[in-house]
């Protein structure tokens, strides 16, 4: 898939409709994080070989609908286009199943999984800021502040 330059339309291949593709388009390589809102995996898109981050939206506490925190995050990230903000590429889904990613019985087997697909970054800002002895320079702070 040939990409267009920033700000240009890609006329070669239409962008996927969000949620129309399956998580099966990706091969999970390893879990790289876990937070309040879900697990994060490093993954490879099978068709292109591109490395991405897959964030599985935690649905186990939701009895009626989609988590409002995830809706807010998606809405904000869809509107933000800045070099210092991670790019949300698309949303993909997985069918409901009897077992979760760790092989445990899944009580929500009729609810499929929902994943946010991000560009992959080796580090996040919090992880860098928490490193002992690492101090940002004034030029770095100015770039990050925007």
C-alpha positions as CSV (number, residue, x, y, z in Angstrom):
1,X,0.0,0.0,0.0
2,X,1.5,3.3,-1.1
3,X,1.0,6.1,1.4
4,X,0.3,9.7,0.5
5,X,2.3,12.6,1.9
6,X,0.9,14.3,5.0
7,X,-2.1,16.5,3.9
8,X,-2.6,14.7,0.6
9,X,-5.2,12.2,-0.4
10,X,-4.3,8.7,-1.1
11,X,-6.2,7.9,-4.3
12,X,-4.5,4.5,-4.8
13,X,-6.4,2.6,-2.1
14,X,-9.4,3.8,-0.1
15,X,-9.0,3.9,3.6
16,X,-10.7,1.2,5.6
17,X,-14.0,2.0,7.1
18,X,-13.4,2.0,10.9
19,X,-14.5,-1.3,12.4
20,X,-14.8,-3.0,9.1
21,X,-11.6,-5.0,9.4
22,X,-10.9,-7.9,11.8
23,X,-8.0,-8.0,14.3
24,X,-7.1,-11.2,12.3
25,X,-5.4,-8.8,9.8
26,X,-2.7,-8.5,12.5
27,X,-0.3,-10.9,14.1
28,X,0.2,-10.1,17.8
29,X,3.9,-10.3,18.5
30,X,3.9,-9.5,22.3
31,X,2.1,-7.7,25.0
32,X,3.9,-4.4,25.7
33,X,1.6,-2.8,28.3
34,X,-1.5,-3.1,30.3
35,X,-3.5,-0.3,31.9
36,X,-6.8,0.5,33.4
37,X,-8.5,0.7,30.0
38,X,-7.0,-2.4,28.3
39,X,-4.0,-4.4,27.1
40,X,-1.5,-3.1,24.5
41,X,0.2,-5.4,22.0
42,X,3.0,-4.9,19.5
43,X,1.6,-6.4,16.3
44,X,2.4,-6.8,12.6
45,X,-0.1,-6.1,9.9
46,X,0.0,-9.3,7.9
47,X,-0.6,-7.8,4.5
48,X,2.0,-4.9,4.7
49,X,4.4,-6.1,7.4
50,X,3.9,-2.7,9.2
51,X,4.5,-2.8,13.0
52,X,1.6,-1.2,15.0
53,X,0.3,-1.0,18.5
54,X,-3.0,-2.7,19.2
55,X,-4.9,-1.5,22.3
56,X,-7.7,-3.8,23.3
57,X,-10.5,-1.9,24.8
58,X,-11.5,-3.4,28.1
59,X,-15.2,-4.3,28.0
60,X,-15.4,-6.7,31.0
61,X,-16.9,-3.9,33.3
62,X,-19.4,-2.8,30.7
63,X,-22.8,-4.3,30.9
64,X,-24.7,-2.0,28.5
65,X,-22.7,-0.5,25.7
66,X,-19.3,0.9,24.9
67,X,-17.0,2.5,27.6
68,X,-17.4,6.3,27.6
69,X,-13.7,6.7,28.3
70,X,-12.9,4.9,25.0
71,X,-15.4,7.0,23.1
72,X,-13.8,10.2,24.4
73,X,-10.3,8.9,23.6
74,X,-11.3,7.9,20.0
75,X,-13.1,11.3,19.4
76,X,-10.1,13.3,20.6
77,X,-7.5,11.3,18.7
78,X,-9.5,11.4,15.5
79,X,-9.4,15.2,15.6
80,X,-5.8,15.6,16.7
81,X,-3.2,15.8,13.9
82,X,0.1,16.7,15.5
83,X,3.6,15.3,15.2
84,X,3.8,14.9,19.0
85,X,0.5,13.0,19.4
86,X,0.3,9.3,18.5
87,X,-1.7,8.6,15.4
88,X,-4.9,6.5,15.7
89,X,-4.9,4.6,12.4
90,X,-8.2,2.6,12.7
91,X,-10.5,0.5,14.8
92,X,-10.7,-3.2,14.3
93,X,-12.9,-5.9,15.8
94,X,-12.8,-9.5,16.7
95,X,-15.6,-12.0,17.0
96,X,-16.9,-13.2,20.4
97,X,-15.3,-16.4,21.6
98,X,-15.3,-18.8,24.6
99,X,-11.8,-17.8,25.8
100,X,-10.0,-14.5,26.4
101,X,-6.4,-13.8,25.2
102,X,-4.9,-15.6,28.2
103,X,-7.0,-18.7,27.6
104,X,-9.4,-18.1,30.6
105,X,-13.1,-18.6,30.1
106,X,-14.6,-15.4,28.6
107,X,-17.9,-14.4,30.3
108,X,-18.5,-11.9,27.4
109,X,-18.2,-14.5,24.6
110,X,-21.1,-12.9,22.7
111,X,-19.4,-9.5,22.8
112,X,-16.5,-9.3,20.3
113,X,-13.3,-7.5,21.1
114,X,-12.6,-4.0,19.9
115,X,-9.0,-2.8,19.3
116,X,-7.6,0.7,18.5
117,X,-4.7,0.5,16.0
118,X,-2.0,3.0,16.6
119,X,1.3,3.7,14.9
120,X,4.0,2.0,16.9
121,X,6.4,3.9,19.2
122,X,9.2,2.4,21.2
123,X,8.5,4.6,24.2
124,X,5.8,6.8,25.5
125,X,6.4,10.2,27.2
126,X,5.6,8.8,30.7
127,X,8.0,6.0,30.3
128,X,10.8,8.3,29.2
129,X,10.1,10.8,32.0
130,X,10.2,8.0,34.6
131,X,13.7,6.9,33.6
132,X,16.2,7.6,36.3
133,X,18.8,10.2,35.3
134,X,17.0,11.2,32.1
135,X,16.5,14.9,31.8
136,X,14.9,16.7,28.9
137,X,16.8,19.6,27.4
138,X,15.2,23.0,26.9
139,X,14.9,22.5,23.1
140,X,13.3,19.1,23.7
141,X,10.8,20.6,26.1
142,X,10.0,23.4,23.6
143,X,9.3,20.8,20.9
144,X,7.1,18.7,23.2
145,X,5.2,21.7,24.4
146,X,4.5,22.7,20.8
